[in-house]
Amino acid sequence: MCAERADLKIISDFSYDNQVDSRYTAIGENISPPLRIENLDEDADTLAIVLNDADAEIERTTHWLIWNIPAVIDNIQGNIPMNLKKVPELDGAYQGKNDFGDIGYRGPALASSTFEKPHTYRLIVYVLDQAIELEPGAGEKELLEAMKGKIIQKGFLSGNYQP
């Protein structure tokens, strides 16, 4: 059961003035953004993060999956290495496979000819009451299934991007 609390606060420079900062695009530095999470529920055990393109033509495109981040880590570093299934700096949190076939973060980067309008990218933070039993390298569908019944808070940041 998801009890979405309005007071979950996600602070990041991922987007500014509703635009994705170019550092976090594949055309820019292609690095994951730093995040600070505030007002976590007292029962929070772990965090999971999903970044997707809600405006992809066929279906939502996943750009980043990371889970089992201990909730005591409320400042998540930026530039988490790609192709690293376990992140030692985040107490062994797991990264999943994005829709480009890579492990880790892949920022927005479609060619301008494929964008008729800006795409909205949503960075979703899930607060869970327990760790997820899911091997690193899993995809979004597996992650969402594994989180069922464990989500106690949820919040997001969004930003638009058009090259």
C-alpha positions in Angstrom: 0.0 0.0 0.0 1.4 3.3 -1.0 0.8 6.1 1.5 2.1 9.0 -0.6 3.0 11.8 1.9 3.1 15.3 0.4 6.0 16.3 2.6 8.6 14.0 1.0 11.1 16.5 -0.3 13.6 15.8 -3.1 16.2 18.5 -3.7 18.4 18.4 -6.8 19.7 20.6 -9.6 18.5 17.9 -12.1 16.1 20.5 -13.5 16.1 24.2 -13.2 13.1 26.3 -14.2 11.5 23.1 -15.4 14.3 22.3 -17.8 16.7 19.3 -17.4 20.2 20.7 -16.7 22.4 19.8 -19.7 25.0 18.2 -17.4 22.6 15.3 -16.9 21.9 14.7 -20.6 23.9 12.3 -22.8 24.8 15.3 -24.9 26.3 17.0 -21.8 28.3 15.2 -19.1 25.8 12.2 -19.0 26.1 12.0 -15.2 23.5 11.1 -12.6 22.3 14.0 -10.6 23.0 14.4 -6.9 19.9 14.2 -4.7 19.0 15.1 -1.2 15.9 13.5 0.4 14.2 15.2 3.3 11.2 14.3 5.5 11.5 10.6 5.2 8.9 8.5 7.0 10.2 7.1 10.3 9.6 3.6 9.0 11.8 4.2 5.9 14.4 1.4 5.3 15.5 1.8 1.7 15.1 4.1 -1.3 14.7 3.3 -5.0 15.0 5.7 -7.8 13.6 5.5 -11.4 14.2 8.0 -14.1 12.1 7.8 -17.2 10.9 9.7 -20.3 7.1 9.9 -20.0 6.8 11.2 -23.6 8.7 8.4 -25.4 6.8 7.5 -28.7 6.1 3.8 -28.1 6.1 3.6 -24.3 7.8 5.2 -21.4 11.6 4.9 -21.7 13.6 4.0 -18.6 16.9 5.9 -18.2 18.0 4.9 -14.7 17.2 2.4 -12.0 18.8 2.1 -8.6 17.5 0.5 -5.4 18.3 -0.7 -1.9 19.9 2.6 -1.0 19.8 2.7 2.8 17.3 5.4 4.0 20.0 6.8 6.3 21.8 8.0 3.2 19.8 11.1 2.5 22.5 12.7 0.3 23.0 10.7 -2.8 26.1 11.6 -4.7 26.0 12.6 -8.3 28.0 10.9 -11.1 27.3 7.3 -9.9 29.4 5.1 -12.3 27.7 3.5 -15.2 28.1 -0.3 -15.7 28.4 -0.7 -11.9 25.8 -3.2 -10.6 26.6 -2.6 -6.9 27.5 0.9 -5.7 29.9 0.7 -2.7 29.5 4.4 -1.9 25.7 3.7 -1.4 26.3 0.7 0.9 26.0 -1.7 -2.0 22.8 -0.3 -3.6 22.0 -2.1 -6.9 21.7 -0.5 -10.3 19.4 -2.0 -13.0 19.4 -2.1 -16.7 18.0 0.9 -18.5 16.1 0.7 -21.8 19.3 1.2 -23.8 20.7 -2.1 -22.5 23.2 -0.5 -20.1 23.6 -0.8 -16.4 23.2 2.6 -14.6 22.4 6.1 -15.7 21.8 7.2 -19.3 20.7 10.8 -19.7 18.3 12.2 -22.3 19.9 12.3 -25.8 17.5 11.8 -28.7 18.4 13.6 -31.9 16.5 16.9 -32.3 14.7 15.5 -35.4 12.9 12.9 -33.2 11.5 15.6 -30.8 8.4 17.4 -32.0 8.0 18.9 -28.6 10.0 18.8 -25.3 9.9 15.5 -23.5 9.2 15.3 -19.8 11.6 13.3 -17.7 10.5 12.2 -14.3 12.9 11.2 -11.5 10.8 9.2 -9.0 12.0 8.4 -5.5 10.3 5.5 -3.8 10.6 5.2 0.0 10.3 1.5 1.1 9.8 -0.1 4.5 12.2 -2.9 3.6 14.9 -3.9 1.2 14.0 -5.4 -2.2 14.9 -9.0 -3.0 16.0 -8.4 -6.6 19.3 -9.1 -8.3 21.3 -6.1 -9.8 20.8 -5.6 -13.5 17.0 -6.1 -13.4 14.7 -3.9 -15.5 11.9 -1.5 -14.5 9.1 -4.0 -14.7 10.9 -6.4 -12.3 11.7 -3.5 -9.9 8.1 -2.2 -9.8 6.8 -5.7 -9.1 9.4 -6.2 -6.3 8.4 -3.0 -4.7 4.7 -3.8 -4.5 3.4 -3.6 -0.9 6.7 -2.0 0.3 6.2 1.6 -0.8 5.4 4.0 2.1 6.3 7.3 0.3 6.8 8.5 -3.2 7.9 11.8 -4.7 9.3 13.1 -7.9 11.1 15.8 -9.8 10.4 16.5 -13.4 12.1 18.5 -16.1 11.6 19.0 -19.8 14.3 18.4 -22.4 14.5 19.1 -26.1 17.9 19.2 -27.9 
